[in-house]
Amino acid sequence: MKVLPEERVIEQWEAGSTTGNRLTTEDGGAVTVLSRGRRNDDHGPDFTDAVLATGRGPVIGDIEVHTLSSGWWAHGHHQDSAYN
């Protein structure tokens, strides 16, 4: 399996390349990106203040990009309050 580098995915998110792509929740629900948020060049998530529309209503929060779920733990985010 070939995995894109995280920086490439971040560039695509920032450029709006997700527009028209079908994004889903873990249980298969539709997700629409209303606002990609702002790039965070400081400590913490990759993007702040993103707005997503889901079947349960709007979700406002931060976006942290990882191309493998294991990256969350490998980067220590689970122990860092900046990612709460």
Backbone as XML, in Angstrom:
<?xml version="1.0"?>
<chain id="A" units="angstrom">
  <residue number="1" name="MET">
    <atom name="N" x="0.844" y="-1.177" z="0.000"/>
    <atom name="CA" x="0.000" y="0.000" z="0.000"/>
    <atom name="C" x="0.893" y="1.246" z="0.000"/>
  </residue>
  <residue number="2" name="LYS">
    <atom name="N" x="0.680" y="2.121" z="-0.955"/>
    <atom name="CA" x="1.425" y="3.376" z="-1.017"/>
    <atom name="C" x="0.646" y="4.446" z="-0.257"/>
  </residue>
  <residue number="3" name="VAL">
    <atom name="N" x="1.327" y="5.141" z="0.645"/>
    <atom name="CA" x="0.695" y="6.164" z="1.470"/>
    <atom name="C" x="1.268" y="7.524" z="1.081"/>
  </residue>
  <residue number="4" name="LEU">
    <atom name="N" x="0.376" y="8.491" z="0.842"/>
    <atom name="CA" x="0.838" y="9.852" z="0.552"/>
    <atom name="C" x="1.539" y="10.438" z="1.765"/>
  </residue>
  <residue number="5" name="PRO">
    <atom name="N" x="2.554" y="11.259" z="1.568"/>
    <atom name="CA" x="3.155" y="11.968" z="2.694"/>
    <atom name="C" x="2.140" y="12.915" z="3.330"/>
  </residue>
  <residue number="6" name="GLU">
    <atom name="N" x="2.184" y="13.040" z="4.644"/>
    <atom name="CA" x="1.241" y="13.909" z="5.345"/>
    <atom name="C" x="1.258" y="15.334" z="4.815"/>
  </residue>
  <residue number="7" name="GLU">
    <atom name="N" x="2.423" y="15.860" z="4.508"/>
    <atom name="CA" x="2.513" y="17.243" z="4.016"/>
    <atom name="C" x="1.735" y="17.405" z="2.712"/>
  </residue>
  <residue number="8" name="ARG">
    <atom name="N" x="1.730" y="16.381" z="1.870"/>
    <atom name="CA" x="0.976" y="16.442" z="0.605"/>
    <atom name="C" x="-0.530" y="16.489" z="0.885"/>
  </residue>
  <residue number="9" name="VAL">
    <atom name="N" x="-0.992" y="15.710" z="1.839"/>
    <atom name="CA" x="-2.411" y="15.712" z="2.197"/>
    <atom name="C" x="-2.793" y="17.071" z="2.789"/>
  </residue>
  <residue number="10" name="ILE">
    <atom name="N" x="-1.909" y="17.632" z="3.613"/>
    <atom name="CA" x="-2.149" y="18.965" z="4.190"/>
    <atom name="C" x="-2.270" y="20.001" z="3.075"/>
  </residue>
  <residue number="11" name="GLU">
    <atom name="N" x="-1.375" y="19.933" z="2.100"/>
    <atom name="CA" x="-1.438" y="20.863" z="0.959"/>
    <atom name="C" x="-2.754" y="20.711" z="0.206"/>
  </residue>
  <residue number="12" name="GLN">
    <atom name="N" x="-3.211" y="19.478" z="0.008"/>
    <atom name="CA" x="-4.469" y="19.237" z="-0.695"/>
    <atom name="C" x="-5.651" y="19.778" z="0.108"/>
  </residue>
  <residue number="13" name="TRP">
    <atom name="N" x="-5.635" y="19.557" z="1.420"/>
    <atom name="CA" x="-6.720" y="20.069" z="2.271"/>
    <atom name="C" x="-6.764" y="21.590" z="2.184"/>
  </residue>
  <residue number="14" name="GLU">
    <atom name="N" x="-5.594" y="22.224" z="2.323"/>
    <atom name="CA" x="-5.508" y="23.683" z="2.312"/>
    <atom name="C" x="-5.960" y="24.262" z="0.969"/>
  </residue>
  <residue number="15" name="ALA">
    <atom name="N" x="-5.651" y="23.566" z="-0.110"/>
    <atom name="CA" x="-5.995" y="24.044" z="-1.444"/>
    <atom name="C" x="-7.461" y="23.778" z="-1.806"/>
  </residue>
  <residue number="16" name="GLY">
    <atom name="N" x="-8.154" y="23.049" z="-0.958"/>
    <atom name="CA" x="-9.546" y="22.742" z="-1.242"/>
    <atom name="C" x="-9.726" y="21.552" z="-2.160"/>
  </residue>
  <residue number="17" name="SER">
    <atom name="N" x="-8.711" y="20.730" z="-2.294"/>
    <atom name="CA" x="-8.782" y="19.576" z="-3.194"/>
    <atom name="C" x="-9.780" y="18.521" z="-2.732"/>
  </residue>
  <residue number="18" name="THR">
    <atom name="N" x="-10.315" y="18.667" z="-1.528"/>
    <atom name="CA" x="-11.317" y="17.720" z="-1.051"/>
    <atom name="C" x="-12.700" y="18.049" z="-1.602"/>
  </residue>
  <residue number="19" name="THR">
    <atom name="N" x="-12.846" y="19.210" z="-2.217"/>
    <atom name="CA" x="-14.136" y="19.603" z="-2.778"/>
    <atom name="C" x="-14.577" y="18.578" z="-3.813"/>
  </residue>
  <residue number="20" name="GLY">
    <atom name="N" x="-15.791" y="18.084" z="-3.657"/>
    <atom name="CA" x="-16.309" y="17.090" z="-4.583"/>
    <atom name="C" x="-15.973" y="15.669" z="-4.197"/>
  </residue>
  <residue number="21" name="ASN">
    <atom name="N" x="-15.043" y="15.473" z="-3.285"/>
    <atom name="CA" x="-14.732" y="14.130" z="-2.812"/>
    <atom name="C" x="-15.731" y="13.731" z="-1.744"/>
  </residue>
  <residue number="22" name="ARG">
    <atom name="N" x="-16.069" y="12.479" z="-1.698"/>
    <atom name="CA" x="-17.010" y="11.992" z="-0.700"/>
    <atom name="C" x="-16.237" y="11.665" z="0.572"/>
  </residue>
  <residue number="23" name="LEU">
    <atom name="N" x="-16.458" y="12.457" z="1.593"/>
    <atom name="CA" x="-15.859" y="12.204" z="2.892"/>
    <atom name="C" x="-16.917" y="11.565" z="3.774"/>
  </residue>
  <residue number="24" name="THR">
    <atom name="N" x="-16.486" y="10.622" z="4.615"/>
    <atom name="CA" x="-17.443" y="9.924" z="5.468"/>
    <atom name="C" x="-16.919" y="9.797" z="6.886"/>
  </residue>
  <residue number="25" name="THR">
    <atom name="N" x="-17.859" y="9.608" z="7.799"/>
    <atom name="CA" x="-17.510" y="9.308" z="9.188"/>
    <atom name="C" x="-17.127" y="7.833" z="9.276"/>
  </residue>
  <residue number="26" name="GLU">
    <atom name="N" x="-16.645" y="7.413" z="10.431"/>
    <atom name="CA" x="-16.274" y="6.008" z="10.609"/>
    <atom name="C" x="-17.451" y="5.066" z="10.392"/>
  </residue>
  <residue number="27" name="ASP">
    <atom name="N" x="-18.677" y="5.544" z="10.674"/>
    <atom name="CA" x="-19.849" y="4.677" z="10.492"/>
    <atom name="C" x="-20.538" y="4.891" z="9.142"/>
  </residue>
  <residue number="28" name="GLY">
    <atom name="N" x="-19.873" y="5.577" z="8.202"/>
    <atom name="CA" x="-20.381" y="5.709" z="6.845"/>
    <atom name="C" x="-21.252" y="6.920" z="6.578"/>
  </residue>
  <residue number="29" name="GLY">
    <atom name="N" x="-21.430" y="7.796" z="7.564"/>
    <atom name="CA" x="-22.234" y="9.005" z="7.368"/>
    <atom name="C" x="-21.508" y="10.024" z="6.501"/>
  </residue>
  <residue number="30" name="ALA">
    <atom name="N" x="-22.272" y="10.795" z="5.751"/>
    <atom name="CA" x="-21.699" y="11.806" z="4.848"/>
    <atom name="C" x="-21.147" y="12.997" z="5.635"/>
  </residue>
  <residue number="31" name="VAL">
    <atom name="N" x="-20.040" y="13.544" z="5.138"/>
    <atom name="CA" x="-19.415" y="14.739" z="5.707"/>
    <atom name="C" x="-19.178" y="15.726" z="4.574"/>
  </residue>
  <residue number="32" name="THR">
    <atom name="N" x="-19.594" y="16.966" z="4.787"/>
    <atom name="CA" x="-19.347" y="18.032" z="3.821"/>
    <atom name="C" x="-18.472" y="19.086" z="4.485"/>
  </residue>
  <residue number="33" name="VAL">
    <atom name="N" x="-17.404" y="19.482" z="3.809"/>
    <atom name="CA" x="-16.512" y="20.508" z="4.340"/>
    <atom name="C" x="-17.117" y="21.871" z="4.004"/>
  </residue>
  <residue number="34" name="LEU">
    <atom name="N" x="-17.524" y="22.607" z="5.037"/>
    <atom name="CA" x="-18.062" y="23.953" z="4.846"/>
    <atom name="C" x="-16.950" y="24.990" z="4.912"/>
  </residue>
  <residue number="35" name="SER">
    <atom name="N" x="-15.969" y="24.750" z="5.772"/>
    <atom name="CA" x="-14.789" y="25.617" z="5.876"/>
    <atom name="C" x="-13.606" y="24.746" z="6.282"/>
  </residue>
  <residue number="36" name="ARG">
    <atom name="N" x="-12.520" y="24.856" z="5.554"/>
    <atom name="CA" x="-11.334" y="24.055" z="5.846"/>
    <atom name="C" x="-10.596" y="24.541" z="7.085"/>
  </residue>
  <residue number="37" name="GLY">
    <atom name="N" x="-10.952" y="25.710" z="7.588"/>
    <atom name="CA" x="-10.252" y="26.271" z="8.734"/>
    <atom name="C" x="-9.013" y="27.021" z="8.308"/>
  </residue>
  <residue number="38" name="ARG">
    <atom name="N" x="-8.205" y="27.375" z="9.292"/>
    <atom name="CA" x="-6.972" y="28.136" z="9.045"/>
    <atom name="C" x="-5.762" y="27.269" z="9.360"/>
  </residue>
  <residue number="39" name="ARG">
    <atom name="N" x="-4.742" y="27.365" z="8.521"/>
    <atom name="CA" x="-3.495" y="26.612" z="8.739"/>
    <atom name="C" x="-2.872" y="27.082" z="10.044"/>
  </residue>
  <residue number="40" name="ASN">
    <atom name="N" x="-2.468" y="26.159" z="10.866"/>
    <atom name="CA" x="-1.835" y="26.449" z="12.143"/>
    <atom name="C" x="-0.340" y="26.208" z="12.010"/>
  </residue>
  <residue number="41" name="ASP">
    <atom name="N" x="0.430" y="27.266" z="12.045"/>
    <atom name="CA" x="1.883" y="27.142" z="11.935"/>
    <atom name="C" x="2.548" y="27.066" z="13.301"/>
  </residue>
  <residue number="42" name="ASP">
    <atom name="N" x="1.729" y="27.026" z="14.345"/>
    <atom name="CA" x="2.232" y="26.939" z="15.716"/>
    <atom name="C" x="2.049" y="25.504" z="16.210"/>
  </residue>
  <residue number="43" name="HIS">
    <atom name="N" x="2.333" y="25.286" z="17.479"/>
    <atom name="CA" x="2.143" y="23.973" z="18.086"/>
    <atom name="C" x="0.654" y="23.626" z="18.120"/>
  </residue>
  <residue number="44" name="GLY">
    <atom name="N" x="0.316" y="22.422" z="17.789"/>
    <atom name="CA" x="-1.073" y="21.975" z="17.839"/>
    <atom name="C" x="-1.522" y="21.433" z="16.505"/>
  </residue>
  <residue number="45" name="PRO">
    <atom name="N" x="-2.836" y="21.298" z="16.322"/>
    <atom name="CA" x="-3.395" y="20.698" z="15.108"/>
    <atom name="C" x="-2.970" y="21.445" z="13.840"/>
  </residue>
  <residue number="46" name="ASP">
    <atom name="N" x="-3.061" y="20.747" z="12.710"/>
    <atom name="CA" x="-2.651" y="21.321" z="11.429"/>
    <atom name="C" x="-3.542" y="22.484" z="10.986"/>
  </residue>
  <residue number="47" name="PHE">
    <atom name="N" x="-4.852" y="22.398" z="11.303"/>
    <atom name="CA" x="-5.808" y="23.450" z="10.953"/>
    <atom name="C" x="-6.700" y="23.719" z="12.157"/>
  </residue>
  <residue number="48" name="THR">
    <atom name="N" x="-7.099" y="24.971" z="12.330"/>
    <atom name="CA" x="-8.004" y="25.333" z="13.422"/>
    <atom name="C" x="-9.310" y="25.877" z="12.851"/>
  </residue>
  <residue number="49" name="ASP">
    <atom name="N" x="-10.373" y="25.741" z="13.617"/>
    <atom name="CA" x="-11.679" y="26.335" z="13.301"/>
    <atom name="C" x="-12.299" y="25.854" z="11.991"/>
  </residue>
  <residue number="50" name="ALA">
    <atom name="N" x="-12.118" y="24.597" z="11.665"/>
    <atom name="CA" x="-12.781" y="24.023" z="10.491"/>
    <atom name="C" x="-14.257" y="23.818" z="10.811"/>
  </residue>
  <residue number="51" name="VAL">
    <atom name="N" x="-15.097" y="23.819" z="9.775"/>
    <atom name="CA" x="-16.530" y="23.574" z="9.948"/>
    <atom name="C" x="-16.935" y="22.460" z="8.985"/>
  </residue>
  <residue number="52" name="LEU">
    <atom name="N" x="-17.473" y="21.387" z="9.553"/>
    <atom name="CA" x="-17.941" y="20.251" z="8.769"/>
    <atom name="C" x="-19.422" y="20.053" z="9.011"/>
  </residue>
  <residue number="53" name="ALA">
    <atom name="N" x="-20.150" y="19.668" z="7.975"/>
    <atom name="CA" x="-21.567" y="19.335" z="8.116"/>
    <atom name="C" x="-21.689" y="17.821" z="8.129"/>
  </residue>
  <residue number="54" name="THR">
    <atom name="N" x="-22.394" y="17.306" z="9.129"/>
    <atom name="CA" x="-22.615" y="15.864" z="9.241"/>
    <atom name="C" x="-24.115" y="15.610" z="9.422"/>
  </residue>
  <residue number="55" name="GLY">
    <atom name="N" x="-24.498" y="14.374" z="9.401"/>
    <atom name="CA" x="-25.885" y="14.008" z="9.635"/>
    <atom name="C" x="-26.367" y="14.373" z="11.024"/>
  </residue>
  <residue number="56" name="ARG">
    <atom name="N" x="-25.443" y="14.591" z="11.937"/>
    <atom name="CA" x="-25.783" y="14.989" z="13.306"/>
    <atom name="C" x="-25.709" y="16.497" z="13.499"/>
  </residue>
  <residue number="57" name="GLY">
    <atom name="N" x="-25.468" y="17.224" z="12.422"/>
    <atom name="CA" x="-25.365" y="18.673" z="12.497"/>
    <atom name="C" x="-23.942" y="19.142" z="12.256"/>
  </residue>
  <residue number="58" name="PRO">
    <atom name="N" x="-23.723" y="20.455" z="12.367"/>
    <atom name="CA" x="-22.380" y="20.992" z="12.113"/>
    <atom name="C" x="-21.405" y="20.616" z="13.223"/>
  </residue>
  <residue number="59" name="VAL">
    <atom name="N" x="-20.162" y="20.433" z="12.821"/>
    <atom name="CA" x="-19.075" y="20.164" z="13.757"/>
    <atom name="C" x="-18.015" y="21.226" z="13.516"/>
  </residue>
  <residue number="60" name="ILE">
    <atom name="N" x="-17.640" y="21.931" z="14.559"/>
    <atom name="CA" x="-16.621" y="22.977" z="14.462"/>
    <atom name="C" x="-15.440" y="22.540" z="15.314"/>
  </residue>
  <residue number="61" name="GLY">
    <atom name="N" x="-14.257" y="22.579" z="14.720"/>
    <atom name="CA" x="-13.091" y="22.163" z="15.489"/>
    <atom name="C" x="-11.828" y="22.183" z="14.665"/>
  </residue>
  <residue number="62" name="ASP">
    <atom name="N" x="-10.858" y="21.470" z="15.162"/>
    <atom name="CA" x="-9.532" y="21.452" z="14.561"/>
    <atom name="C" x="-9.331" y="20.189" z="13.735"/>
  </residue>
  <residue number="63" name="ILE">
    <atom name="N" x="-8.435" y="20.276" z="12.770"/>
    <atom name="CA" x="-8.114" y="19.161" z="11.886"/>
    <atom name="C" x="-6.648" y="18.808" z="12.081"/>
  </residue>
  <residue number="64" name="GLU">
    <atom name="N" x="-6.388" y="17.551" z="12.380"/>
    <atom name="CA" x="-5.032" y="17.023" z="12.473"/>
    <atom name="C" x="-4.911" y="15.948" z="11.411"/>
  </residue>
  <residue number="65" name="VAL">
    <atom name="N" x="-3.956" y="16.104" z="10.506"/>
    <atom name="CA" x="-3.799" y="15.188" z="9.387"/>
    <atom name="C" x="-2.773" y="14.107" z="9.719"/>
  </residue>
  <residue number="66" name="HIS">
    <atom name="N" x="-3.191" y="12.876" z="9.525"/>
    <atom name="CA" x="-2.288" y="11.721" z="9.565"/>
    <atom name="C" x="-2.715" y="10.784" z="8.458"/>
  </residue>
  <residue number="67" name="THR">
    <atom name="N" x="-1.765" y="10.226" z="7.756"/>
    <atom name="CA" x="-2.093" y="9.299" z="6.682"/>
    <atom name="C" x="-2.239" y="7.874" z="7.203"/>
  </residue>
  <residue number="68" name="LEU">
    <atom name="N" x="-1.754" y="7.629" z="8.395"/>
    <atom name="CA" x="-1.961" y="6.360" z="9.090"/>
    <atom name="C" x="-2.453" y="6.689" z="10.498"/>
  </residue>
  <residue number="69" name="SER">
    <atom name="N" x="-3.460" y="5.987" z="10.966"/>
    <atom name="CA" x="-4.001" y="6.283" z="12.299"/>
    <atom name="C" x="-2.949" y="6.115" z="13.392"/>
  </residue>
  <residue number="70" name="SER">
    <atom name="N" x="-1.970" y="5.269" z="13.163"/>
    <atom name="CA" x="-0.911" y="5.062" z="14.158"/>
    <atom name="C" x="-0.085" y="6.329" z="14.375"/>
  </residue>
  <residue number="71" name="GLY">
    <atom name="N" x="-0.135" y="7.277" z="13.437"/>
    <atom name="CA" x="0.598" y="8.530" z="13.569"/>
    <atom name="C" x="0.159" y="9.345" z="14.770"/>
  </residue>
  <residue number="72" name="TRP">
    <atom name="N" x="-1.123" y="9.229" z="15.138"/>
    <atom name="CA" x="-1.641" y="9.955" z="16.304"/>
    <atom name="C" x="-0.828" y="9.599" z="17.549"/>
  </residue>
  <residue number="73" name="TRP">
    <atom name="N" x="-0.619" y="8.312" z="17.744"/>
    <atom name="CA" x="0.131" y="7.851" z="18.923"/>
    <atom name="C" x="1.633" y="8.029" z="18.722"/>
  </residue>
  <residue number="74" name="ALA">
    <atom name="N" x="2.117" y="7.773" z="17.512"/>
    <atom name="CA" x="3.548" y="7.891" z="17.243"/>
    <atom name="C" x="4.046" y="9.319" z="17.467"/>
  </residue>
  <residue number="75" name="HIS">
    <atom name="N" x="3.198" y="10.303" z="17.187"/>
    <atom name="CA" x="3.573" y="11.709" z="17.364"/>
    <atom name="C" x="3.269" y="12.209" z="18.769"/>
  </residue>
  <residue number="76" name="GLY">
    <atom name="N" x="2.688" y="11.362" z="19.622"/>
    <atom name="CA" x="2.430" y="11.734" z="21.009"/>
    <atom name="C" x="1.236" y="12.634" z="21.238"/>
  </residue>
  <residue number="77" name="HIS">
    <atom name="N" x="0.348" y="12.768" z="20.248"/>
    <atom name="CA" x="-0.799" y="13.663" z="20.389"/>
    <atom name="C" x="-1.739" y="13.248" z="21.513"/>
  </residue>
  <residue number="78" name="HIS">
    <atom name="N" x="-1.823" y="11.953" z="21.771"/>
    <atom name="CA" x="-2.715" y="11.463" z="22.829"/>
    <atom name="C" x="-2.288" y="11.933" z="24.218"/>
  </residue>
  <residue number="79" name="GLN">
    <atom name="N" x="-1.078" y="12.431" z="24.334"/>
    <atom name="CA" x="-0.564" y="12.924" z="25.619"/>
    <atom name="C" x="-0.382" y="14.438" z="25.647"/>
  </residue>
  <residue number="80" name="ASP">
    <atom name="N" x="-0.873" y="15.118" z="24.626"/>
    <atom name="CA" x="-0.653" y="16.556" z="24.474"/>
    <atom name="C" x="-1.990" y="17.283" z="24.478"/>
  </residue>
  <residue number="81" name="SER">
    <atom name="N" x="-2.217" y="18.134" z="25.467"/>
    <atom name="CA" x="-3.512" y="18.821" z="25.617"/>
    <atom name="C" x="-3.814" y="19.768" z="24.448"/>
  </residue>
  <residue number="82" name="ALA">
    <atom name="N" x="-2.819" y="20.139" z="23.642"/>
    <atom name="CA" x="-3.071" y="20.997" z="22.485"/>
    <atom name="C" x="-3.962" y="20.292" z="21.457"/>
  </residue>
  <residue number="83" name="TYR">
    <atom name="N" x="-4.097" y="18.951" z="21.574"/>
    <atom name="CA" x="-4.883" y="18.183" z="20.625"/>
    <atom name="C" x="-6.221" y="17.724" z="21.200"/>
  </residue>
  <residue number="84" name="ASN">
    <atom name="N" x="-6.605" y="18.259" z="22.349"/>
    <atom name="CA" x="-7.896" y="17.890" z="22.928"/>
    <atom name="C" x="-9.019" y="18.464" z="22.105"/>
  </residue>
</chain>
